[in-house]
Amino acid sequence: MIKCHLSRILGERKQKIAEVSRETGINRNTLHRLYNETATRVELDVIDVLCRYLDIQVGELFEITEGNAEEKSD
């Protein structure tokens, strides 16, 4: 399973999804799904823009954890 750390990162920086969307051009719904870890797929260009905006590496945004996506939805 892949875990997204967007909520933690934005919380630490006291940033809001609306602000990130406005400044990056990334759709607010896409950011919302990443923030709540409900996204099932993300375009590479979105990951690129988000990592550059936050000045982080992909590995800081995403992490592979034990288990699978089906366990989370139960």
C-alpha positions as CSV (number, residue, x, y, z in Angstrom):
1,M,0.0,0.0,0.0
2,I,1.2,3.5,-0.7
3,K,0.7,6.2,2.0
4,C,0.6,9.8,1.1
5,H,2.0,12.3,3.6
6,L,0.4,15.4,2.1
7,S,-1.8,16.0,5.1
8,R,1.1,15.9,7.5
9,I,3.3,18.1,5.3
10,L,0.6,20.8,4.8
11,G,-0.2,20.6,8.5
12,E,3.4,21.2,9.5
13,R,3.6,24.2,7.1
14,K,0.1,25.5,8.1
15,Q,-0.9,25.5,4.4
16,K,-4.4,24.8,3.0
17,I,-5.4,22.7,0.0
18,A,-7.0,25.9,-1.5
19,E,-3.7,27.8,-1.3
20,V,-1.7,24.9,-2.9
21,S,-4.3,24.5,-5.6
22,R,-4.2,28.3,-6.4
23,E,-0.5,28.5,-6.5
24,T,0.2,25.3,-8.4
25,G,-2.8,25.0,-10.7
26,I,-3.4,21.4,-9.4
27,N,-7.1,20.6,-9.3
28,R,-8.5,21.1,-5.8
29,N,-10.3,17.7,-5.9
30,T,-7.0,15.9,-6.8
31,L,-5.3,17.5,-3.8
32,H,-8.2,16.6,-1.6
33,R,-8.0,13.0,-2.6
34,L,-4.2,12.9,-1.9
35,Y,-4.7,14.7,1.4
36,N,-7.4,12.2,2.5
37,E,-5.5,9.2,0.9
38,T,-8.4,8.2,-1.3
39,A,-6.7,8.7,-4.6
40,T,-6.3,5.6,-6.7
41,R,-4.1,7.2,-9.3
42,V,-2.1,10.4,-9.7
43,E,-0.6,11.8,-12.9
44,L,3.2,12.1,-12.9
45,D,3.0,15.7,-13.8
46,V,0.9,16.4,-10.7
47,I,3.5,14.7,-8.5
48,D,6.2,16.6,-10.2
49,V,4.5,20.0,-9.7
50,L,3.6,19.2,-6.1
51,C,7.1,18.0,-5.1
52,R,8.7,21.1,-6.7
53,Y,6.2,23.4,-5.0
54,L,6.8,21.8,-1.6
55,D,10.5,21.5,-2.3
56,I,10.5,17.8,-1.3
57,Q,11.5,14.5,-2.9
58,V,8.9,12.0,-4.1
59,G,9.9,9.7,-1.2
60,E,9.0,12.4,1.3
61,L,5.5,12.6,-0.2
62,F,4.8,8.9,-0.7
63,E,5.8,5.8,1.3
64,I,5.2,2.1,0.7
65,T,3.7,0.4,3.8
66,E,2.8,-3.1,4.6
67,G,-0.7,-4.3,3.6
68,N,-2.7,-3.5,0.6
69,A,-5.4,-1.0,-0.5
70,E,-8.2,-3.4,0.1
71,E,-7.5,-3.6,3.8
72,K,-7.8,0.2,4.2
73,S,-11.3,0.3,2.6
74,D,-12.7,-2.4,5.0
